């Protein structure tokens, strides 16, 4: 049994409210959620249950109203705004449902954006992005604008953008929702093959039950809480931690 | 990220070109109107500037307010001015407006400047044809090129043409390059004694006394002494030109007309450029959200937006200034618009206005980007 590593994400009693007084809405009602390094964790649940809010809070894009979020043992809530941005830039990668590629940049340039944001020289950044895109099967479309790419190709570029700076945590929001089944499968295949890494955790928010078989763990969410966590696959690096499979309410 | 900012800007061709077009035309219009405005006002004192021999103009106080409206002085005033300590010399100058008529029947009201018979002080120094020294000949006049072409349209410049000035025969002995007056009348130079004959004898004729101070005396100081000693009004050439400009600013609709055009150009520039840039940002909000989520700081985003704004601003301003320069280069060669040039002050003023336009446009856009929740990127 390998040495126990620090969890990538650890949420405890996490709460998030929107609005105040009579119009206040509690979206997260004491979420306890863990995601481990080397695992592909799915976050599933009905629309409006708070999945997107949860990954927004985990990513530091929204402030929590209470509770605690730790990423790699770092309490993100205690970081100053600027430190949080720098932490996010270094440690997090994103894959969005609508890709959110910059329409004026080529595929390679889009994939290089996180490196450019970290002040890496342009040529170096684009070169690295190109190599990664080649790995993802995009060698023919490196200099193509997003408008000329199919949905699946755009999502591959988004995946390259999420991976290019080698982050420790990748957050994917409905990465297959805008894709047909075959393309969605292909994207998930690439995600599982390229994103999952012993020192990296991947969290995927999805409704798409057809891709559940890629998950190492699935956290079910409902009404602002994690209602069930289940392990789906067992990786070679680590045996399942059955304590983590306990239902949290 | 500067590269990303510039690619985002140029990627939306329609808005990018629209912004440049707006800034360029706003710049052109502002530089064009302010330079023409200044050029026209400068013309109100053209004939003052053409007199390079004397530094001080003495005139009636308080009736002579600007060059074209003169109340005649008494002939004895000349000697009173000469008696002021610090005066190197003082000579008389007459200004009248006789009607010039050619033998072919073409006629025009003209400016007639009568120069001191002995010294010919105030004679045009820039001659295109002939010589101002020939003004000593009987009936001699020097006419400016524009006036000549007005009276002799289509004819080549030629000396010894005969014209009538208020029914008195006059012989053109020279064609000058006198500065364009405020109204497009011919500018005639002749001797004082002859000019008063052309215009018709009145009880008093002396329009101005032109004075040169002694080298050791400052012009402004001498003006003060002349005013104190004679009760007349004495102005340096520069002061008198500004008096003319102020008179026209105060008493004509010129500033209002130009002011309206300049204001509208500025408003249209601000509104169109601001709105286009704002729309450009709003349409890219999701992209900015993604960039923010990826980990770009607000300061970097401010830098990106300012870079975008100032890139279109500088390109548009350069194109507009080039257009204005070409405009004035072309029309500066026309007689009617000679002397109206693109002023560096106008370029600087317009540059300032364009900085205001782009800062305004940036602030509108920045507000949206800075308050943008990066979590927007997770909304489908």
Interface residues (C-beta under 8 A of the other chain):
Chain A: X52 X55 X56 X59 X61 X62 X82 X85 X86 X88 X89 X90 X92 X94 X96 X97 X98 X100 X102 X103 X104 X105 X109 X113 X114 X116 X117 X118 X122 X161 X173 X174 X177 X178
Chain B: X1 X3 X4 X7 X8 X9 X10 X11 X12 X286 X287 X289 X290 X291 X293 X294 X295 X296 X297 X300 X373 X374 X375 X377 X378 X379 X380
